[in-house]
Amino acid sequence: MAKQNLRAHISMLAATVLFGANYWIAKGLMPDHLLPMQIIFLRVLGTFIIASVIKMSIRELRVLKIDRADYPRLILSSLLGVAINQMMFFTGLNHSTPVDAAIINSVNPIMVLLFSAWLLNEKIGGPRLGGILLGALGALMLILFGNPLSLIGGHLTGNMFLLVNTAAWSLYLVISKPLMVKYNPILMMQWVFLIGLIAVIPFSIRQAVQIDFGSFDPYTWFSILYIIVGTTFLAYFFITFSLKRLSSSVVAYYTYLQPVLVAAIGILLFAEKISWIKATSALLVFGGIYLVTRKTRS
């Protein structure tokens, strides 16, 4: 059990790293290379194809099916976690900034905690609540210092989309939890992205047919492949795997690590200076992780 929980935490750490880089990679594509709905179409379609190929290539997975009684929860999970989540994120990011997106996304663990208490009657508990609030303080210290949230012009509209994105993803983590525990991760991803693809086609097909693949340079191809394989397929797979062993609140908590990892990459790769804000923020986040995971294991 301890090994399985450790693997789940390692999977969430990997997913967090992939998500953290996605803010900048996705923003670099829009709007000069691709429009938001074009990215979403390629992302959802590509991930569905990858999951389907893997499922059909492994004999044990071919026979797996979803019980009919689970279809309503599956459809709702797909709409929240793929269709609404991704359309709101990319549309919002196109009108906002990666910093604003990170700030708004920091609300995710608090939303998951409240949704879990409301829908699943999950007890919050003092240590878990304290850990989440400690992590929130650390994340906000890091991303707000010198980078105030934009509330003017098109940024306000973009930030509203990002807030809806955060709420949809929070609900997804809570509502999909029973399905993630019950079913194989690849089977779940195939169905979640199939339903998500059907849902996003009406909104994205007009822009999707206008994609000019011949104009793509190496950076564009790299970014698209990263978003499809890294940020979507691998990250969703890691999260699906982790939800089998960890609570939705713990999975959501890893959102706080994203700005810390971004700062660490800046220090290691771009010679940014270590400030007391960055050091204090990291200590608060990791202290919060200790409180949250200690509560989970107990």
N, C-alpha and C positions, 0 to 999 in steps of 0.2 A: 504493500500500500504506500509506504514512504517513497519507494522508487517511482511508482506511478505518479504520485503527487509532484515529485521533483521534475519528472518529464513534462508534466502539465505546465509547471512554472517556467521551465526552459522554453517550451513552445510559445507561451505568452510573451516571453522576453523577445523571442525571434520575431513574432508578429508585431510587437511594438517597434522594433528597429525598422521593419519593413514599412510600417505605417508612418513613422517619423520622417523618413526620407521622401515619402510620397507627397507631402505637402509642397516641397520645392520642385520635385520632378513634374508633378501634374500642373502646377502653376506655370512652369516653364513652357508647357505645351500650348497653353491658352492665352490669347485667342489666335496667335500668329500661325501656329501649326495645325491645331485642331480645335473645334468647338466643343463645349461641354457634352452635348448629346452624342457627338461622334465618339468621344472617348468612352462614354458609358456604354454605347452599343458594342464597341470593340471589346471592352472589358468584360461585359456580361456574356457575350457570345463566345469569346475566347475561353473563359473559365468553364462554361458549360461543355464546350468541346473537349477540353482537357479532362474534366471529370468523367465524361462519357467514354472517352477512349480508354482511360484507366479501368473503369468499371467493366467494360466489355473485354478487356485484355486479361482479366483475372477471373478464373473459373468460379472461385468461391463468391465473388461479388455479383456475377451475372444473375444468380437466382434470387438475390435479395430484393424485397419489395417493401413498399410502405403500406401499412394497414389502412384500410378505408376509413376507419374511425379517426385517424390522425390527419386526414386531408385538410379539414378546416384550420387546424393549428399550423400545418405546413404552409398553406396558402397565405395565412396572415403573417407568418414568419418571413416568407419570401418577399411579400410586399413591403414589410418594414425594413428588413435587413439588406435587401438588394435594390428593389425599385425605388422606394421613397428615399432611402438612405443615400444611394449614389446619385440620384437626380438632384437632391437637395444639396449634397456636398459639392459636386462639381459646378453646379450653377452658382452656389454661394461663393465658392472659392474664386470663380471667374470674376466676380464683382467685388471681392474682398482681398485680404492678404493672408499669407500663411500664418502670420503672427496672430491675427484676429481669429482665424480658424482654430489655432491651438488654444487660445484663451477660452473660446466658447466650448470647445470639446472637453475642457477640464470640468465642465458641469456633469459629464457623463456618469462618473461613479456615484455622485449624489442622486441623480435621477434613477439609476439602477437600484440603489439602496431603497429609495422610496417606492418604486414600482414593485420590488420584491416583497416589501412589507405589506403593500396593498393587495397584490394579486396572489402571492404565494404564502402569505402570513409568515414570512421569514422574520425571525427575531433579529433586530439590529444589534443590540448589545453595546455596552460602553466601549470596550476595546476596539471593536470594528468601526464604530462611528468615530472614535477618536483618531484611529489610523487614517480613515478617509479624509477627515478634516485636516489632519496634519499634512497629508499628501497634497491636498488642495492648496493649502497655504504655501507649500514649497513650490508647486508648479506655478501658481499665480505670481509669486515673488520673482521667479525667473523670467516669465514671459511678459509681465507687465512693466518690469523695470526698464524705463526708457522707450517702451513700445505701447503707448496707450491705445485702448480699443477705439476703433474708428466708428463714429456715429454720425457722419456727414456724407452727403452725396450718395453715390451708388453703393458705398460701403455699407450703409445702413440696410439697404435691401439685401445685399449679399449676406450680411450677418444674420438677418432674419431667416434666410434659407438655411444657414449653417446651424441655427438653433433648432429648427425643425429636424434637420439631419441628426443632431445629437439626441433628440427625443426619440426619433424612430429607431436609432441604433440601440438606445437604452432599453426600449420595449422589446426589441428583437432578442437581446441577450437574456431577458427574463422569460419571454414567451416560448422561445425555441429550446430552452434548457431541457425539458422532458424529452424532446425529440433527439437532442444530441446525446443524451444518456442512453436512449433506447436503440438507436440505429448506428450503422457504420458511417464514418465521416465522409467517405467518397460517395456513398449512396445519398446522404443528405445533401451534399454539395451539388450533385447532379440534379436533384429535384428542386432545390432552392433556386438554382440559377436557371433552370428551365422555366419555372414559373416567373422568375424575375425577368427573363428575356421576353416572355410573352407580354408582360406588363409594360416594359419600356419601349417595345417596338412602336406602338402608336405615337409616342412622343419623340422618338429618335430616328425613325426610318427616313424622314425627309432629308435630314442632315447627313445620315449615314451613306446614302446613295451618292452624295456629292463628294465623298472623300477621294482625294487625288493621291493615291499611293505612289505614283511616279514622282511626286514632288518631295517625298520624304528624304531627309538627309540622315546620316548615321545616328545623330543625336535623337532624332524623332523616332527612329526604329528602336533604339535602345530604350527610350522612355516608354514607348507603348508596350514593349515586351516586359519591362520592369513592372508596369502597372498591371498587366494581365497575369503574368506568371508570379511575380513577387507579391505585390500589394493585394492582389485579389485571390488567386488560387492558393498560394502558400499561406498567406496570412489568414484567410478564411479556414483553411484546413487546420492550421495550428489552433485557431480559436475553437473550432468544432471539436477537436481532440481535447482541448483543455476543459471545455464545458462538461465533459464526462466526469472529471475529477474535482473541479473547482466550482465554487458558487458563482453566480452571475456577478455578484458584487466584487469578488476578488478578480475575476476576469476584467471587469470594467476598470478596476483600480489601476491597471497597467497603463491606462491613458496618461496618468501623471508622469510616467517615465519618459514620454515622448519629448517634451522640451528639455529634460535633463540630458537625454541622449544627443539631441541636436547640439546642445552646448558643449558636450564632451567631444563630439566630432569636430566642432569648430576649434576647440583647443588643440586637439591632436593633429588635425590635417591643415588647419588654416592659421595656426600660430596665434590664436586669440588668447588674451590674457585671462588667467584665473582670478576672478574677483570674489570678494566675500559674499556677494549675492549668489553667485553660482555655487560656491562651496556650501553655503547655508541651505540653499534650496535642495541640493542633492542630499544633505544630511536629513532634512525634514521628510523628503520623499521616501528614502530608504528606512527611516524610522517608522513611517506610516506603514510601509510594507511589512515590517516586523510585527506590528500590532494586528494588522489584518490577517496575515497568514497564521499567526499564533492562535487567533480566535478560531480560524477555520479548522486547524488541526485538533483543537480541543473539543 
